[in-house]
Amino acid sequence: MSNRWRFAWAWTIGATLLTLPGCGSHRPPTPIPTPTPTPTPTPLAPLLLRQPSPHFLTRAGQPHKPQGAIQCCMTPETVPAGIEVAPAVGTKHQIKRPRPMPFRPGRTEALCNSLWPMAAECFQDYMTAAGFNFFHFRMGPFYASPDLGEDDFAEIGGPYLVPPDWDHVSRLEWNPPFWETFVRLLRHARKNGSNIEINDVDLWLCKHAQWGDLQMPWPQEDIDACGRRPSPEQERFIRKVVSEAAIADCTHCIYITDNEGGEIQGTKREWYEWNKSIILDEAAKRGLPVPMVGTNNTDFCDGSFDYCATHDTAALLAPIAGKHTENNEHNKRPGFTPEQEHANHCAAQTKGLHWWFWRAEMSDADFERTRALFAQGCGGPVECFPPESEDPQWEPVPVEGGSPELRWPIDSAKLTVGERCGSIPPHEGGLATLDLLGAEMRKRGYCAASGADALSVRDSSGRWQEYHSVRFVDGCWAQDLSDTPKATYTYNGPPRPQTCPVEVPVVDEILCKLHQATNAIYDCTPKTHGQPTFPAGDPMRQVCELKAMGGASPTFSVDGGLAVSPQPNPMQFKLSGSGSGVVTCTVPAVPGRLCNLAVSR
């Protein structure tokens, strides 16, 4: 072979070797970068409501104070000029439907569709920013049009797809946009930390459909059965509500079987129990924890229901059937003022109950005022008293009258205390009632106490108002609000503390002595190891003495045919009757008696 062919052959072999993997100067492939893992979303809190100690609620195992808001509803008689309210279609009464007021967040010109009878994102967001944590959905089933039903849902539609030629007998198909909206709003509420109360079957709507003055997208057989007995379409609808709520992982939902079920003629307890059983069965099938289920029929609250709802227009001051109780609608005419609405909410909250903010026909200004009052909260128990009347830092001349801002909180506290007419003697009974009223106001976060013949309460400006809340001729409540507040006083000293900020020793003795011989008034001093628990003249004396006694004033009693009555100063008592006996006193901090004072009259 010639040299030329040897060279060509060698060149060919070398070129081939260079193209083989791993040979020559071939670059390794660029590695594919490892993708950044998608962050796992933080799981939302379950917000599960329970009632382990009736009638107080817990949420996720912690004590919870519900604060609900509902945008509904003005009556046809109170519709502002320029707002159209469509008449209902029917053959009997020809009613006009109640409608929610136009919703303008922050009194802006831009209207927000609040999607009543649910609660739109815009309404939820605006109210949660003010501390509200509960919303209310009524599922109907309703039509969605200005002429036949809930016009807030006119563009979305109601729960069913209802063809124009429906025969009112055939089974209807579900309307996906409606149920998608339902799930979306449930998810939004949970994201914002709010609970939802779902009324699965609105018996107010059933009632009117049975009367014939409203229409429902149910066959007549199911309309007639509503609130009275089970039927196939009722069960289908209830299960649809719960199954869609399960898509939103609705651990923050509770259910109420009805809305005004007591107004259904011939209503039966068995229907409510059946409704509850369907809710629980479907929730279990969907893997949801057992939800609380309540009823709005107060005749049946003593049954298996977890809670009870009332639509009474009076303040809510006691549970029904010993269970958690709420007021989620109160169409009082005329409506409550913002101050009344807030006072009713706080009065219920102190009892572990729930008074919802029901807007009714409030103007935008009153709606905003009420929202602002709720945002302030209800305060907590404080031990804050007015300075002594002899304190030189009082301005000598008060201002006659004053702002009415405290009238409704005081009236609400009066409902809790209860009227005590006919006390013997009336003046002493009146003082005792004023003392109870002051204590109730302090429970609600107000600086307050009874004085010589009136209640003193600190207003939002820091001044002290004088309310003559009791008639001393008979011990009853004074009814003439035109005289209250009678005067407003200004104190120029430092603000009164509401809690004791220092550690104090526990009291081990209470020393009492005659203070006013003419009126047989005794004054007592708590002591520890022979010394006053807190120095006289210190502005923190009252609250720190209370702390040393376990958070409450002494309870005085006497034997020997005598009687003791409390005084405006909780460390004083008045002796009445005739005879000889021994005054004893007790406090929460120490078992047994801390004083034994021999007395006679």
Secondary structure as UniProt FT lines:
FT   HELIX           3..18
FT   TURN            21..22
FT   TURN            24..25
FT   STRAND          49..53
FT   TURN            54..55
FT   STRAND          56..59
FT   TURN            60..61
FT   STRAND          62..63
FT   STRAND          68..70
FT   HELIX           76..78
FT   TURN            81..82
FT   HELIX           105..107
FT   TURN            116..117
FT   HELIX           121..128
FT   TURN            129..131
FT   STRAND          134..138
FT   TURN            146..148
FT   HELIX           151..153
FT   TURN            154..156
FT   STRAND          160..161
FT   TURN            164..165
FT   STRAND          173..174
FT   HELIX           176..191
FT   TURN            192..193
FT   STRAND          195..199
FT   HELIX           203..211
FT   HELIX           220..225
FT   TURN            226..228
FT   HELIX           232..247
FT   TURN            248..249
FT   TURN            251..252
FT   STRAND          253..256
FT   HELIX           261..263
FT   TURN            265..266
FT   HELIX           269..285
FT   TURN            286..287
FT   STRAND          293..295
FT   HELIX           298..300
FT   TURN            301..302
FT   STRAND          307..310
FT   TURN            321..322
FT   STRAND          323..327
FT   HELIX           338..350
FT   TURN            351..352
FT   STRAND          354..355
FT   STRAND          357..358
FT   TURN            360..361
FT   HELIX           364..375
FT   TURN            389..390
FT   TURN            392..393
FT   STRAND          399..400
FT   HELIX           404..406
FT   HELIX           407..417
FT   TURN            421..422
FT   HELIX           426..443
FT   TURN            444..445
FT   STRAND          448..450
FT   STRAND          455..458
FT   TURN            460..461
FT   STRAND          464..467
FT   TURN            472..474
FT   HELIX           481..483
FT   STRAND          487..489
FT   STRAND          509..516
FT   TURN            517..520
FT   STRAND          521..528
FT   TURN            529..530
FT   STRAND          531..532
FT   TURN            536..537
FT   TURN            539..540
FT   HELIX           541..548
FT   TURN            549..550
FT   STRAND          555..558
FT   TURN            560..561
FT   STRAND          562..566
FT   TURN            570..571
FT   STRAND          572..577
FT   STRAND          580..587
FT   TURN            588..589
FT   STRAND          590..600
//
